[in-house]
Amino acid sequence: MLLYQRGSERESLSDKELKQGLYTALDRLGPRRKVLVIPPDATRYHSRAGELTRFAFEYYGQHLTDILPAIGTHSPLTGSEIEMMFRGVPRDLFREHDWRRGLITLGEVPAEYVRQVSEGLVDYSWPAQVNRLLVEGSYDLILSIGQVVPHEVIGMANYTKNILVGTGGADGINKSHYLGAVYGMERIMGRIDTPVRRVINYASDHFAKDLPIVYVHTVVGMTEEGSLATRGLFIGRDIECFTKAAELSLKVNFTILDAPLKKVVVYLDPSEFKSTWLGNKSIYRTRMAIEDGGELIVLAPGLRKFGEDKEIDRLIRKYGYVGTPDVLKLVKENDDLKANLSAAAHLIHGSSEGRFSITYCPGSLKREEIESVNFKYSGLLAMMERYDPEKMKEGYNTLPGGEEIYFISNPAVGLWACREGFKN
């Protein structure tokens, strides 16, 4: 059931139009007594979820009692991040998701089903878990707010993922990430229907159908001038809302290239990308576009760690980004990696599988740290001078010396692939 829809490839929705769209949908729902909002964290700053959360607070007032950012395994929001993203929303409304202990298990997706949709690549059941607040909070409305965009684990971000992964538990997050990685990122990214999506939707349909969830989906894209524009807003209760947003996102966020790229330079906004756990979007969002023997250079002024979580940071440092065959072998041989399958999946996602070189130019991490996880290292200042993000345009650039590069200012809002290499 769709409550509101508006969007096209050329739309540029203002704050006023977003607010009007949200209020139209909320009016159709009727009065609510107790409301929970589940937005993304600061790593999705550009999703417009911050503004939409504020509009929801202005609409419901004292009846909006709790805000639970869907952090998954990311670090909890800091006070400054809340202020930056959710300006004007009282900080005492925010709750912190404990993805290891603060959970309720709603049910379990049978191993037989997971095995079937994965084509036999994995053989385990999947626990449908959510933060206990969703079940015990006695809400008559749960607003799940977020951006639909190509995603490396599930194909297209948001919808049921925001609930069952964003507020889910370690076991489910680990297993969903690993399922996507083993199935193959090139078969996942930019697809609306994937094995991971099927598992999570199965869990939602069977175990979470009584939760009063309404989904608020944005589609955000890059303009030709290099700025961000909100292309769509879709609000509803079921998969139709997600599907319409995903179809628009593929038109807005997915760039199909006629020929593979030899050299790609990606800039990571320091306010958003502080770890390779997040910064490796520069790798997996471009992996289908870069030619064999090509080069990826990542300008990462905010980079200061590998994992968002201390244990995952340790595992990345221990094993490094070594590619699928080695990671699968390491999982079989090492209990610490076997117990953290999302970390194992991340090690696969962060590799070029030996096809092209990856050079990180970090703000804080040292050369020996970068090289220890199998990346190349280059100094940030020299590379920022050579590849100045302020002077380059999105896409193809020919630099003063004649060097040709493809520049991406924000890998989080897109997906790039060579036409020949992308099989739909």
C-alpha positions in Angstrom: 0.0 0.0 0.0 1.5 3.3 -1.2 0.8 6.3 1.0 2.8 8.8 -1.2 5.1 8.7 -4.2 6.9 11.3 -6.2 10.0 11.0 -8.2 11.8 11.1 -11.6 15.4 11.3 -12.9 15.2 15.1 -13.2 13.3 15.9 -9.9 15.1 18.0 -7.3 12.8 17.9 -4.2 13.2 20.8 -1.8 12.9 20.6 2.0 9.4 22.0 1.7 8.4 19.4 -0.8 9.9 16.6 1.3 8.0 17.9 4.3 4.7 18.2 2.3 5.1 14.6 1.0 5.8 13.2 4.4 2.9 15.1 6.0 0.5 13.9 3.2 1.4 10.3 4.1 1.1 10.8 7.8 -2.3 12.5 7.4 -3.5 9.4 5.6 -2.4 7.2 8.5 -4.4 9.2 11.0 -3.5 10.2 14.6 -0.8 8.1 16.5 -0.3 7.7 20.2 3.3 6.6 20.3 5.8 6.7 17.5 9.3 5.3 17.0 11.6 6.6 14.2 14.4 4.4 12.8 16.7 6.5 10.6 20.2 5.6 9.4 23.3 6.8 11.1 25.7 9.5 10.1 27.3 7.3 7.4 24.1 8.0 5.4 24.2 11.7 6.1 23.2 12.5 2.5 20.1 10.3 2.6 17.8 13.3 3.8 16.8 11.1 6.7 18.0 13.7 9.1 15.5 16.3 7.7 12.7 13.8 7.5 13.2 12.7 11.1 13.0 16.4 12.1 9.8 16.8 10.1 8.3 13.7 11.8 9.2 15.2 15.2 7.5 18.5 14.2 4.4 16.6 13.1 4.0 14.3 16.1 5.6 16.3 18.9 5.4 14.6 22.2 3.9 11.5 20.6 7.3 10.8 18.9 9.0 9.2 22.0 12.0 7.4 20.6 14.6 7.6 17.8 16.7 4.4 17.2 19.4 4.9 14.5 19.8 1.7 12.5 23.5 1.4 13.0 23.9 -2.3 12.4 27.5 -3.0 13.4 28.6 0.7 12.9 29.8 2.8 15.8 27.1 4.6 17.8 26.4 8.2 16.8 28.3 10.8 18.7 26.6 14.0 20.1 28.2 16.1 17.3 26.9 13.6 14.6 23.4 13.8 16.0 23.6 17.6 16.0 24.9 17.7 12.5 22.4 15.2 10.9 19.3 15.7 13.1 19.5 19.4 13.7 16.7 20.6 15.9 15.7 17.2 17.2 16.1 16.8 21.0 19.1 14.5 21.8 17.3 12.8 24.7 15.0 11.1 22.1 17.9 9.1 20.7 18.5 5.5 21.7 21.6 3.4 21.1 21.3 0.0 19.4 23.1 -2.8 21.1 23.5 -5.3 18.3 25.0 -7.9 20.6 22.7 -7.9 23.6 19.6 -5.7 23.2 17.7 -8.1 20.9 14.5 -10.1 20.6 14.4 -13.1 18.2 11.2 -13.0 16.2 11.8 -16.3 14.3 14.2 -18.2 12.1 14.4 -18.5 8.3 14.9 -22.2 7.7 18.3 -23.4 6.5 16.6 -25.2 3.6 15.3 -21.9 2.3 18.6 -20.1 2.7 20.3 -23.1 0.9 17.8 -22.9 -1.9 18.1 -19.2 -2.6 21.9 -19.3 -2.3 22.2 -22.1 -4.9 23.7 -24.3 -2.2 26.6 -22.0 -1.5 25.7 -21.7 2.2 23.8 -24.0 4.5 22.5 -22.3 7.7 19.3 -20.9 9.1 19.0 -17.1 9.5 17.8 -15.5 12.8 15.2 -12.7 12.4 16.2 -10.4 15.3 15.4 -6.8 16.1 16.1 -4.4 18.8 13.8 -5.3 21.7 12.5 -1.7 21.7 10.5 -2.4 18.5 8.5 -5.2 20.3 8.4 -4.0 23.9 7.9 -0.3 23.2 4.1 -0.5 22.5 4.3 1.7 19.4 1.4 2.2 17.1 3.7 3.5 14.4 7.3 2.7 13.5 8.7 5.0 10.8 11.7 3.4 9.0 13.4 6.2 7.1 16.3 5.8 4.7 17.8 6.0 1.2 17.4 3.4 -1.5 20.7 3.0 -3.3 22.8 0.2 -4.8 24.3 -1.9 -2.1 27.1 -4.5 -2.0 25.5 -7.0 0.4 21.8 -7.0 -0.6 21.7 -5.4 -4.0 19.7 -2.3 -3.2 19.7 -0.8 0.3 16.8 -0.2 2.7 13.3 -1.5 3.1 13.3 -4.6 5.4 17.1 -4.4 5.7 16.8 -1.2 7.7 14.8 -3.1 10.4 16.3 -6.7 10.4 19.9 -5.7 9.8 20.0 -2.1 10.9 18.4 -3.0 14.2 19.4 -6.6 14.0 21.9 -8.8 15.8 25.4 -10.0 15.3 24.5 -13.5 14.0 22.0 -12.3 11.4 24.3 -9.4 10.3 27.2 -11.8 10.0 25.3 -14.4 8.0 23.6 -12.0 5.7 26.9 -10.3 4.8 28.6 -13.7 4.2 25.7 -14.9 2.1 26.0 -11.9 -0.2 29.8 -12.1 -0.4 29.9 -15.9 -1.2 27.1 -15.6 -3.8 29.2 -12.9 -5.5 29.2 -9.2 -5.3 29.0 -8.8 -9.1 25.7 -10.8 -9.0 24.4 -8.7 -6.1 25.0 -5.1 -6.7 22.3 -3.1 -8.4 19.8 -6.0 -8.3 16.4 -5.6 -6.7 15.9 -9.3 -6.2 18.8 -11.1 -4.6 19.3 -14.1 -2.2 20.0 -11.8 0.7 16.9 -9.7 -0.1 14.8 -12.9 -0.3 16.0 -14.1 3.0 15.3 -10.8 4.8 11.9 -10.3 3.1 11.0 -13.9 4.1 11.8 -13.0 7.7 9.8 -9.8 7.6 6.8 -11.5 5.9 6.7 -14.4 8.4 7.9 -12.9 11.7 7.6 -9.1 11.6 4.2 -8.6 9.9 2.6 -7.5 13.2 5.0 -4.6 13.7 3.4 -1.3 12.6 6.1 -0.3 10.2 5.8 2.4 7.5 8.8 2.8 5.1 10.0 6.2 4.0 12.4 5.9 1.1 14.4 8.6 -0.6 16.4 8.5 -3.8 19.3 10.8 -3.9 21.6 11.4 -7.0 24.4 13.5 -8.2 23.8 16.4 -10.6 26.0 17.1 -13.6 27.5 20.0 -11.5 28.6 17.6 -8.8 26.0 18.5 -6.2 23.4 16.2 -4.6 19.7 16.3 -5.5 16.8 14.4 -4.0 15.1 12.7 -6.9 12.3 10.8 -5.2 10.3 10.2 -2.1 8.3 7.0 -1.7 6.2 6.1 1.5 4.3 2.9 2.1 3.8 -0.2 4.1 5.0 -3.0 1.7 7.4 -4.0 -1.1 5.7 -1.7 -3.7 7.2 1.3 -2.0 10.7 -0.2 -2.1 10.4 -1.5 -5.7 9.4 1.9 -7.1 12.2 3.6 -5.2 14.7 1.0 -6.3 13.6 1.3 -10.0 14.2 5.0 -9.8 17.5 4.6 -8.0 18.9 2.3 -10.7 18.2 5.2 -13.2 19.7 7.8 -10.9 22.6 6.0 -9.1 23.8 3.4 -11.6 26.3 4.5 -14.3 26.9 2.1 -17.1 30.1 2.8 -19.0 30.8 1.8 -22.6 34.4 0.8 -21.9 36.3 -0.2 -18.7 38.2 2.4 -16.8 42.0 2.4 -16.6 42.4 4.8 -13.7 39.8 5.9 -11.1 40.2 8.4 -8.3 37.7 8.4 -5.5 37.4 11.1 -2.8 36.0 10.2 0.6 34.4 13.0 2.6 36.2 13.0 6.0 32.9 13.7 7.8 31.5 10.5 6.5 34.3 8.0 5.9 36.6 7.3 8.9 37.2 3.6 8.3 37.9 1.2 5.4 34.7 -0.7 6.6 32.9 2.3 5.0 35.6 3.7 2.7 35.8 0.5 0.8 32.6 1.6 -1.0 35.3 3.1 -3.3 36.3 -0.4 -4.2 33.1 -2.4 -4.5 31.1 0.4 -6.1 33.7 0.7 -8.9 34.9 -2.9 -9.1 32.7 -3.8 -12.1 34.0 -0.7 -14.0 37.8 -1.0 -13.6 39.7 -2.9 -16.2 42.1 -5.7 -15.5 45.5 -4.2 -14.6 43.8 -0.8 -13.9 44.3 1.4 -10.8 42.1 2.8 -8.1 43.3 5.7 -6.0 41.4 6.5 -2.8 41.8 10.0 -1.3 40.7 9.4 2.4 41.5 12.4 4.6 39.3 11.2 7.4 40.6 7.6 7.5 41.8 6.6 10.9 40.8 2.9 11.4 39.8 -0.2 9.5 36.7 -1.5 11.3 33.9 0.4 12.9 33.9 -2.2 15.6 37.1 -3.0 17.6 36.9 -6.7 17.0 36.3 -6.3 13.3 39.2 -3.8 13.2 41.4 -6.4 14.7 40.3 -9.1 12.2 41.0 -6.8 9.3 44.4 -6.1 10.6 45.1 -9.8 11.2 44.0 -11.2 7.9 43.9 -8.3 5.4 42.0 -7.9 2.1 43.1 -11.1 0.3 40.2 -12.0 -2.0 37.5 -14.7 -2.1 39.5 -18.0 -2.3 41.8 -17.1 0.5 39.0 -15.7 2.7 36.9 -18.9 2.3 40.0 -20.9 3.3 40.6 -18.7 6.3 37.0 -19.0 7.5 37.4 -22.8 7.5 40.6 -22.7 9.4 40.1 -19.9 12.0 37.5 -19.8 14.7 37.7 -16.0 15.2 36.8 -15.3 11.5 34.2 -18.1 11.5 32.5 -16.3 14.4 32.5 -13.0 12.6 31.3 -13.7 9.1 30.5 -10.1 8.3 34.2 -9.4 8.8 35.0 -12.2 6.4 32.5 -10.8 3.9 34.1 -7.4 4.2 37.5 -8.9 3.4 36.1 -10.2 0.2 34.3 -6.9 -0.6 37.5 -4.9 -0.1 39.6 -6.9 -2.5 40.0 -6.4 -6.3 40.4 -10.1 -6.5 43.9 -9.4 -7.9 42.4 -7.6 -11.0 43.6 -4.0 -10.3 45.7 -2.2 -7.8 44.2 -0.2 -4.9 46.2 2.7 -3.4 44.9 4.3 -0.2 45.9 7.9 0.7 44.9 8.1 4.4 44.6 11.0 6.8 45.9 9.2 9.8 46.8 5.5 9.2 50.5 4.9 8.6 52.1 3.3 5.6 52.9 0.1 7.4 49.2 -0.2 8.5 47.8 0.3 5.0 50.3 -2.1 3.4 49.8 -4.7 6.1 46.2 -5.3 4.8 47.3 -5.6 1.2 46.7 -2.1 -0.1 49.2 0.2 -1.6 50.0 3.5 0.2 50.6 7.0 -1.0 50.9 10.3 0.9 47.7 12.2 1.1 49.0 15.8 0.7 50.9 15.0 -2.5 48.0 13.1 -4.0 45.5 15.7 -3.1 47.6 18.3 -4.8 47.9 16.0 -7.9 44.2 15.1 -7.9 42.5 18.1 -6.4 38.8 17.2 -5.8 38.0 20.9 -6.0 39.3 21.1 -9.6 38.0 17.9 -11.1 34.5 17.2 -12.4 32.5 14.1 -11.9 33.5 11.4 -14.4 36.2 11.7 -17.1 39.0 14.2 -16.6 42.1 15.0 -18.6 44.7 16.6 -16.2 47.2 19.4 -17.3 49.9 16.8 -17.9 47.7 14.8 -20.1 46.8 12.1 -17.6 43.3 10.7 -18.0 41.3 9.7 -14.9 37.8 9.0 -13.9 36.8 11.0 -10.8 34.1 10.1 -8.2 33.4 12.5 -5.4 31.1 10.3 -3.4 31.0 6.5 -3.9 28.1 6.1 -1.5 25.6 7.5 -3.9 26.4 5.4 -6.9 27.4 2.3 -8.6 29.6 2.1 -11.7 30.0 -0.8 -14.2 31.2 -1.5 -17.7 28.4 -2.5 -20.0 30.2 -5.6 -21.2 30.9 -6.8 -17.7 27.5 -6.2 -16.2 25.1 -9.1 -16.6 21.6 -8.3 -15.5 
